[in-house]
């Protein structure tokens, strides 16, 4: 029998389509699906309203799953319920997606078809959930007991890492789909796991400092068995746990915080880095945020950057701008927010009273390419260390590339010692002189604190274990990190990892120690813009013939002894600093 191709009927304003898998379905209930699209090719077909609709392999797999076959309610799945070829409809439906997922009875998170690791990963997650209360007590004997049963690199940890390496955890659209869900299940083939169980386990492991055990390959040089960087799903789960807490409490969710929490998530369309979280953010009721797929990414990001500066009367949006690592040059205005790719932005380092007592002064050029800011240029980069978290050639000192941050620490300590600065300056710099609740995945000024002197003890514990000569065996290190001293070392490491990730340790011309973004270079200069809550490193550019000196914004930075208003006490004249 011949069927004609499916044809979409136009939607009325604020209407949506739903899919009925059975007749009749349960009334007034909808199950929404969250999934990674994968290939946009549509080699499969489904019969819909007596017509043939071409669908992707991913959608085909979803509907072949036994879990989906048991659904007796209406279903909302964007690949079918939105006419993807109609950009006007797509933009309108994108604006409704927050409501769709928050009002659905439940959300099914489709991770893909099962593989040989799936059942072990799900069973191990349930086991961790059951023993988590014991682990939280923190008794070294119990911790060592479970280390013995589930040592680093064992099949259970690797199976969990494989699950968390699924593409779903890397996508931007899934953020609001789960953060706003009333209830969510994880589906992998025919296997099911309650979302709250996996989330609780990963948050618990993170709080204990054990989340580094989730990795897919065993270290070749067992210098550091508890790896700092785990599977992509680790970061996604922590970020989602943080946002779901805000949603349940009805607290504000600023767009910048949401974007920063998931800065490395991926989209097919660059503009979707913004549009995919509009239903989740609570401060986007402005025309500049209305979905418009005809606008170029560069124009969108510039418009949003300036709108936020004007609206909020601060320069926080510049913290998400700067040169893109590995680009060699800026492909857009360096002062504009750039989320067009999975940029290796570090976690924000904190908020400081740099020049916050003054209001920002800014002028945007007529062609929207130059942003002039009033501020001070007061220091210069004269020595730089390796990038923390980079396994690129020249960025790893030891043999084991997985322990880059251990190498980073060894190098930073040597650099600091060569300057004659005391130990307190070093340990405070490594924390960017800020600590925060580990459950607050995206730094929030309301939860930030200046570390007290007790953190010097934690630093000494960290140094005594992680400052050991490279080459210690895994067993030797394991015995150390399960001791009381080891627990304190892990606490310091957890806070330090936020500050140093994707950053370089540095010495400035003034002799100060600091943390610079990955793209920083020698002779870059440090600026304090009026109204800013952090310092920025900028790069002078060759003159363009008209005598104006311009700069590229490299990124935010930390300079010890310059973060608490000291810059305004230097007696410098403020100047117009032109960013391009």
C-alpha positions, -999 to +999 in steps of 0.1 A: +000+000+000+014+034-009+014+062+017+020+098+011+046+118+030+035+133+063+025+170+061+024+193+092-007+214+098+001+250+111-001+255+148-021+282+166-002+305+190+008+287+222-005+253+209+017+222+207+014+188+190+014+156+210+019+120+198-006+093+208+009+059+208-022+040+219-059+046+214-073+060+236-044+073+257-047+083+293-064+117+295-045+149+302-011+134+308+021+138+288+054+121+289+082+141+274+115+127+260+150+141+264+176+127+241+207+135+220+197+139+184+228+123+170+228+123+132+202+145+116+199+121+087+165+104+085+169+069+071+139+054+091+102+058+087+071+057+109+034+057+100+017+087+115-019+097+108-018+073+078+012+092+064+049+084+062+072+105+084+109+102+080+127+100+113+163+097+126+178+064+139+177+078+174+140+084+173+135+050+158+155+034+186+134+052+212+102+038+199+116+003+195+125+002+232+103-019+255+101+010+279+085+032+253+062+004+241+046+003+276+036+040+275-002+045+275-002+083+276+005+111+252+041+118+242+060+150+234+092+145+214+106+175+196+118+157+165+082+148+156+061+173+175+079+204+160+081+210+123+118+214+122+117+228+086+096+258+097+119+283+114+090+305+125+072+276+142+105+263+156+113+296+172+078+298+188+079+262+201+114+268+215+099+295+237+074+270+250+097+242+258+103+252+294+066+250+300+063+217+282+089+199+303+078+214+336+042+205+330+048+169+317+039+141+341+075+128+337+105+129+315+123+099+300+160+105+295+171+083+266+208+076+267+208+052+237+208+015+232+223-007+259+259-020+257+278-046+277+285-021+305+250-009+310+236-034+335+268-033+356+268+005+356+231+007+368+236-020+394+267-003+407+250+030+409+223+014+430+250-001+453+267+033+457+233+048+466+229+023+493+264+027+509+266+064+505+254+071+540+283+050+553+308+068+531+296+102+543+306+094+578+342+096+566+358+070+588+391+060+572+385+023+580+352+022+561+366+042+532+395+018+529+371-011+531+352+001+501+384+011+483+394-025+486+361-038+472+359-012+444+395-001+437+402+027+412+399+014+377+378-017+386+351-028+361+323-012+381+339+023+380+347+019+344+312+008+336+298+038+353+322+061+334+310+045+301+274+053+311+284+089+319+303+092+286+271+089+266+265+118+242+233+129+261+255+144+288+273+167+264+242+184+249+228+218+258+191+212+251+189+185+277+197+210+305+162+226+309+145+193+299+157+176+331+162+207+354+125+215+349+112+180+350+088+170+378+101+134+377+127+118+354+138+083+346+170+073+327+164+048+300+193+029+283+179+003+259+154-016+281+172-007+314+158+020+337+173+040+365+156+068+385+173+101+378+174+111+415+194+079+424+222+087+399+222+124+408+224+117+445+253+093+440+273+117+419+267+147+442+276+125+472+309+113+455+317+149+446+312+161+482+335+134+494+361+141+468+358+105+453+343+115+420+377+113+404+373+075+405+349+077+376+371+073+346+374+050+316+410+041+314+435+032+341+465+056+345+497+043+329+518+059+356+501+054+390+512+087+405+477+098+413+449+071+412+420+095+422+418+114+389+405+150+391+388+149+357+360+123+352+335+115+326+314+143+310+283+131+328+299+139+361+299+176+354+265+175+339+249+158+368+265+182+393+253+212+373+218+198+369+216+190+407+225+226+414+199+240+390+172+215+401+177+227+436+171+263+425+140+253+405+125+234+435+132+263+458+118+289+433+151+308+434+163+331+406+183+314+378+202+342+360+211+334+323+248+339+329+249+314+358+230+288+338+253+293+308+284+292+330+273+260+347+271+242+313+297+262+294+311+231+276+277+217+264+272+213+227+246+224+202+243+220+164+232+256+160+254+282+178+224+303+187+209+274+206+236+278+233+213+307+244+179+295+232+182+260+247+181+274+283+156+302+279+129+281+296+152+277+326+166+312+331+145+337+350+159+369+337+153+367+300+121+386+295+137+410+270+133+411+232+170+404+227+164+369+241+135+360+218+145+332+195+155+344+161+172+319+139+178+345+112+203+363+134+240+354+131+257+341+163+281+370+164+252+395+163+233+376+189+262+374+213+271+410+209+235+421+215+232+400+246+265+412+260+256+449+257+220+443+269+234+426+301+259+454+307+233+481+304+206+462+323+227+450+352+251+480+354+280+457+359+306+439+338+299+403+348+291+393+312+327+400+303+337+371+325+323+348+298+341+366+269+377+365+259+400+348+234+391+312+225+417+287+234+436+273+204+421+298+180+454+318+177+432+349+171+398+362+179+372+353+153+348+378+168+348+408+191+369+396+221+346+415+245+315+396+234+301+365+251+311+335+229+292+303+233+294+292+196+316+263+205+325+241+235+350+267+247+373+257+275+361+284+299+373+279+335+348+280+363+344+316+375+370+324+402+349+345+425+336+380+431+359+407+446+355+444+455+380+454+427+363+487+418+327+478+425+322+510+444+322+528+411+298+524+382+310+511+349+316+537+321+313+523+286+308+534+250+300+511+221+312+523+187+288+530+159+297+498+141+293+477+173+329+464+170+347+484+197+338+486+234+355+514+253+357+509+291+371+532+318+396+516+341+433+512+351+461+492+336+485+484+365+506+452+359+521+429+333+526+391+329+562+381+331+562+344+339+537+317+330+533+280+339+515+252+321+477+250+316+460+230+343+439+202+327+457+203+293+473+171+280+487+189+250+524+187+240+544+208+263+517+211+289+526+180+309+557+177+330+555+141+342+550+109+323+513+104+332+492+129+313+462+120+334+479+136+364+485+170+348+472+189+378+498+172+400+524+184+375+508+218+376+510+221+414+547+210+414+555+237+389+535+264+406+552+256+439+586+259+424+577+292+407+563+306+439+594+296+459+616+313+433+599+346+441+604+344+478+567+348+486+555+331+517+534+299+520+502+317+528+504+337+495+508+304+476+479+285+492+455+315+490+465+321+453+458+284+445+422+289+459+419+324+443+413+333+479+377+321+477+359+289+489+323+279+483+299+252+492+308+222+471+271+217+463+270+251+446+285+241+413+284+275+398+301+301+420+276+324+436+286+355+455+261+347+482+280+315+491+315+326+486+339+330+516+374+341+522+392+310+535+403+314+572+437+302+586+424+266+590+429+262+553+466+265+558+464+231+577+444+216+548+470+230+523+498+213+543+479+180+542+475+184+504+511+193+500+523+163+521+504+139+498+502+155+464+535+172+467+553+139+469+579+131+443+563+119+411+565+081+409+548+070+441+529+038+436+491+036+435+491+016+467+513+041+486+491+070+475+459+051+483+470+045+519+477+082+523+445+095+508+423+072+530+440+086+562+426+116+582+453+137+566+442+124+532+406+135+538+418+170+546+440+170+515+410+160+493+390+189+508+417+214+498+421+198+463+383+201+457+384+238+462+417+243+444+405+225+414+378+251+408+403+279+408+431+264+387+412+245+361+422+257+326+444+283+341+481+291+343+501+300+374+519+333+369+542+359+382+536+395+374+561+424+369+552+436+404+562+403+419+526+393+426+514+357+421+483+350+401+461+328+380+458+335+343+434+321+316+448+295+293+453+320+264+474+344+284+509+352+270+540+370+283+536+408+282+498+407+285+487+434+309+462+434+338+433+458+339+408+468+365+377+482+348+354+505+368+325+486+383+341+452+378+341+424+404+372+407+389+404+416+372+409+410+334+440+403+314+441+422+281+465+422+251+478+453+234+473+453+196+494+470+170+482+505+161+458+509+132+472+541+119+449+566+137+469+566+169+443+547+190+457+519+211+433+489+213+433+457+232+419+422+230+402+408+261+420+375+270+399+367+300+394+371+338+423+366+361+433+365+398+462+386+411+470+382+448+469+414+469+451+432+441+416+419+444+402+439+474+403+475+461+441+479+463+442+490+427+424+523+434+450+530+461+479+530+436+473+567+426+469+558+389+448+579+365+419+560+350+419+558+312+397+547+283+406+511+274+393+502+239+385+465+234+380+450+199 
